[in-house]
Amino acid sequence: MIALVVGLAASGVTAASAQTYPQRPVKFILPFGPAAGTDITARLLAEKLAARWGKPVVIENRPGGDGLVAINAFTSANDEHTLLFVPASTFTAHPYVHEKLPYDAERDLLPITNVTTIVIALGAPASLNVKTLGEFIALARAKPDTLNVSAAAGNSDLILSAFIKTQGLPVSRVPYRDIQQAPSDLAEARIHLLMSSYATMLPLVQAGKLRILAVTSRKRVAIATDTPTVAEAGYPYLGLDGLIGMYGPRGMSMALRESIAADVRAVVEADPTIASRLAQTGQVVDLRGPREFAAGIKESATSSPRSRKASGSRPHSDSAGASRRLNIRSADDLAPLFGFVSNELAEIRGRAGQWGSSHAR
C-alpha cells in the first residue's frame, strides 16, 4: 500500500511538471559558436518557444573540447530548464576517441526531440580546381604532404580519418577549437578539404570561393540537387546523416520530454517559414519524439565503431589531445573491413608511421 501511494504521488508530480513547464527561463547549451547550423536552428526555436511558453529561452554557445565543454556545462547544471541542443554525432564518437568520459550518454543525455537532419558536406577551395572527390584524391597523391584537411568533431572526424587512411592519402590534419573558423580558412586555401555542415560553407559557396564535392546524405538534397552523394561519388563509407535535437538531464521524466517534444512540433508546424528558412541553411525538418529520436541515435552510433576501426584510432586519455587529432596506427584492422590486398596494406602501413609521428602534436 505504501509503495502504491508513493508511486501515485510520484506520477502526479511528473504530470504536474509536464503541465506547468517551464516555470522559469529555459537555456539551450550548444557545442558550436554563433552562425553554425545548430545555432541557427536553436535560435529559431527559442524565439517560437518563448512565445508559446511565456518564458525567455536563451542560447549559450560553448564551443571547444570536442563538444565536451558544452556537455560538461549541461550535465553540471543538472536542471530541467537547461537543455542540450546538439548533433548526435557530437557525442556518439566520444567512446572511441576518449579513454575516459565525464558523462554517461544513456544516463545523462536523455533524448527529447530530433528537430532537423543537417546536411554534411565535403568542400574544397574553388582555387584548388578540383570538382570531385576523385580529383581531390588524385591531387593529394600527386602532391604528397602539401594538402591539409579538417572535419567537425565527432563522427565527421572519425569518418574523414577513415577516408584518409583507406585511400592512403599523404595529407595533414588541422584541428579547430571552433569549426566555424574552418570555412574561411578553406576559402583561403589554408586547408583544402573540409567535412562539416553545409550551412557553414553555404555563404562562401554562393560567393564562388568554395566548391562542394559531395554530401554525406543517403539521398541528394533539395538545396544542392546537382551535388552527388558520397555513395554516388564512389565512397559510400563517408555517409553520415546528422541528427540535431534536444536533450534533457538525468532523471527528466518521459512525460516532460514528450511534452517539450509536442511543443516543438506545434511551433514548427504552425509556421511553414521555419522549414523553408532551415532549408536555406542545409537542414531538413525531421521531427521525432523521445523514443523515435533515441532509436535514430542508436542507429547513428553504429557508424562510429566502423569508422574507428577503419581510421585506426584509439581512445586517448588526454581529452584535449583527443580533440586535436586521431592517431594513425596499424592498418591491419582494415583487412576484414575493406578487403584490402596485402600489398595495399603494406603501403598504408609504411605511411602510417609517418602520419603517426606528424600528428602527435
N, C-alpha and C positions, 0 to 999 in steps of 0.2 A: 504493500500500500504506500509506504513512504517513497519507494522508488518511483511509483506511478505518479504521485503528487509532484515529485521533483521533476520528472520528465515532462509533465504537463506544464509546469511553471516555466521550464526551460523553453518549451516550444512557444509559449505565449510571449516570452521575451524576444525570441527570434522573429516572430511575426511582427511584433511591435517595432522592432529595429528596422525591418524592411519597409514597414509602412511609414515610418517617420523620418527615414533617411533622406537627405543629410540634416543634421542638427546644427552644423557649423560649416565654415568654408571647407571646400574639398581641394586637395592638391594632387596634381599629376606629376610624378617624377619621371624624367626622360633621360636616356643614356646618351643623347646627342645634343649638339648645340642648336641654336635657332636656325630656321630655314630648312632643316632636314625634313624629309618626307614625313617622318613620325611626328615631328614638331608641328608641321602644317596641319596634320590630321587632329592632333591633340588640341590645338588652338581653335579649330572649327568646332569641335565637340564641346570644348569648355564654354564657349560663348552660348551655344544652344542649351546645354545642360544647366548653366547658371540661370538662364531664363526660366527653364522648367522647374528647377528646384527652389528658386528664390534665394539661393546662397551663392557666393562667389566661387568660381573654380579657377585656381591659379596654376600656372605652369612653372615647374622648377627644372631647368636644364642642368644635368650633372654628367657631362661627358668625361671620358677617360677611363683608364684602368680596365680596358676590355669589357666595359659595361658594369664592372664591379663597384665603381663609385656610386652609380645610381642605385644598384641593387642593395648595397650596404645602407645607403640613406633610407631606402624604403623599408628594409627589414628592421632597421634601428628604430624607426618611427613606431612600428607596431600599432598602427592606428587605422581604423576602418575608413577614416576620412583622408588618408594618404594612400593613393593608388599608384601602381607602377604601370607606365604606358610604354610598351617596348616591343620590338620584333622578337618573336620566339627564337629566332636564330641567334640572338644575342647570348642567350644562356644555355641553349641545348648543346653547344660545343664545349662549354666550360669543363665538364668532367674529363675531356680528352686533351686539354691543354693546361690544366691546373692540377697539381698534385693534391692540394687541399683547398676546399672552398669554405667560405664563411657562412654559407647558407645551404639549405636543403630545398631543392626546387619543388618537390612534391609537397613538402610541408609548408614552405614559406611563400611560395608564389602560386596563389590559387586563381585559376582562370576564371575571369568574369565574362568577357565577351571579346571575340575577334571583331575587329572593325573593318579592316581593309586587308587586301593582299597587295603588297607593294612590288612593283616591277624592279627586279635586279638586272643590271646591265653590265656588259663589259665594254668599256670605252677606250679610245686611243686619241692622241692629238691629231688633228687634221693635218698638221705639218709632217706627221710621220709617213703619210701616203700609204697607209695600209687600209684595206677596205673589208677584210675578212679575218677571222681568227687564223685561218691557214696562212695568210700572208704575214701575220704577226709572227707566227711560229717560224716561218722561213727566214724572216728578217733577224729574229733572235739568234738563230743558228748561224746565219751568215756573218753576224757581228757579235760574237760572244762577249759577255761581260760588259756590254755597253748600254743595256736597257734596264730600266727599273720598273717594278710592278708593285701594286698595293691593293688592299682589299679592306672592306669594312670588317670589324671584329666579329668573331663568331663563326657560323657555318661558312660564310663567304670566304673567310681567311683559310679555313681548312680546305675548302673545295679548290680555291685557287692554288694552294700549296700542292694539292694532288695533281692538278693540271700541269704545274711546272715540272713536277717530278716525272709523271708518266710520259710527258713529251721530251724530257731531257733538256730543258731549256736553261742555258747559262745566263740567268738574269739575277738581279739583286732585288731583295725585298726592302721596301721602305715603310717604316711604321709611322702611324699618326695617332696622336693623342685624341684628336677630334677629326674624324674622317671628312668633315665638311670642308676642311682646308685642301683636301686632295684634288678636287676638280680643277681648281685654279692652277695647281702645280702641273696637272695633266695638260691643261691648255697651253702652258708654257714649256711643255716637253721636259720638265724636270723628272716626271715619271712618264711611263709610256704605255701602261695598261692599268686600268682601274676596274675593280669589280665592286660595285656599290649600287645604291638606289638610282634608278633612272631620274628621279626627281632632282637629285643634287647635280646631275650633269646636264639636265634639260636646257637651262638658260644659255650655257656655253655651246650646246649643240645648235640651238637656234641662232646663236651669234656666228656660227660657222667655224668655231675653234676646236670642237670635238666631233668625233665620229663614233657612233655606236656600232660595234661589230656584231653583237648578238645580245639577246635577252635570255634569262635563265628560266623563263616560264615554260610550262608544258605546251602552251599554245601561243601563237602570235597575239600581241596586244593591240587594242584599238588605237592607242596613242602612237604606235610605231609599226604600222601594218607592213611596211617594207623591210623591217628588220627581222632577220631569221632568228629562230630559237637556237639554243646551243645544240639541241638534238639535230635540227636541220643542218646546222653547220658541221656536223660530224663529231660532236663532243658531248654526248648525252650525259656523261657523268658530271658535267658542270651545272646540271639542272638544279634549280632551287626555287621554291615558292615561299615568298616572305610573308608570314602571318604577323600582322600587327594588331595588338589588342591590349586590354586592361587586365591587371591582376590585383587581387586583394591580399591582405596579410593573413598569416596563420590564424586559424580559428574563425575566419569570416564564414558565416552560415551560408548554406546553399540558397536559402530563401532570399537573403540580402543580395547575393551575387545575381540571382535570377531577376530580382527587382531592378538592379542597376542595368543589367543587360536589356531588360524591357524598356527602360527609359532611353537608353542609347538607340535602340531600334526605333522608338517612337520619334525622336527628334530627327534622325536621319531620314526616315521615310516621310516625315512631314515636310521636308524641304528638298525637292529634287535637285536644287542647285548644288547641294553638298556633293552628290555623286559626280556631277559634271566638273565641279571645281577640283575634286580629288583626281579625276581622270586626267586633268591637265598636268598633274604632278606625277603621273605614272603610277597611280593607285586605282584599284578596283574595289568598290564597296563589297564586303563579304561578311555580312553579319551572322554571328554564330553565338548561341547561348553557352553557358559554362561547360556543359557536358560535351557538346559538339566541338567546342573550342579545344577542350582537353584532348579529345581524340585526334584533332588536327596537329596539336603539338607533339603528341606521341608519334604520329606518322612522320612529321618533320624531323624528329630527333633520330630516326633510324638512319638518316643520311650521314650523321656525324661519325659513327664508328667506321663506315666505309671510307669516308674521306680521310679520317685519321690514319687508317691503315695504309691508304694509298700515299699519303703525304709522308709517312714515316715519322710523324710527330710523336713525342712522348710528353706526358704531363710534366709541368715544371713546378718545382717547389717555390720558386721565386715568381710570384704572380705578376710583378711589374715586368720582369723579363719575358714572361709568357705572353704578355700583351704586345711585345715588340717583335717577336719572331716565332716561327715554328722551326725547330731544328730539323735538318735533314739527316736521316740516319740510314741504316742499311736498306737496300732495295729488295731484300729477299722476300718481304711480305707481299710485294706486288705480284709475284708469280701466280698464286692462286686467284688473285682478284682480277688481274687483267690478262693473264695468259701470255706474258712476255716470254720470248725465247731467250735462251741462256746468253747469247752474245749481246742482246739488248740490255739485259740485267747487268752484265759485266761493264758495259759502257756507262750506265747510270751509276753503278756503284763507284766507279772511278771518279765521276763528277761529284758524287755525294760527299766525299771527303773534302773537296774544295769548297763546296757550298756550305758545309757544316762549319768550317773554320771562318768563312767570310761572314756568316750570320751570327756567330757567337759574340755579339757586340753588347 
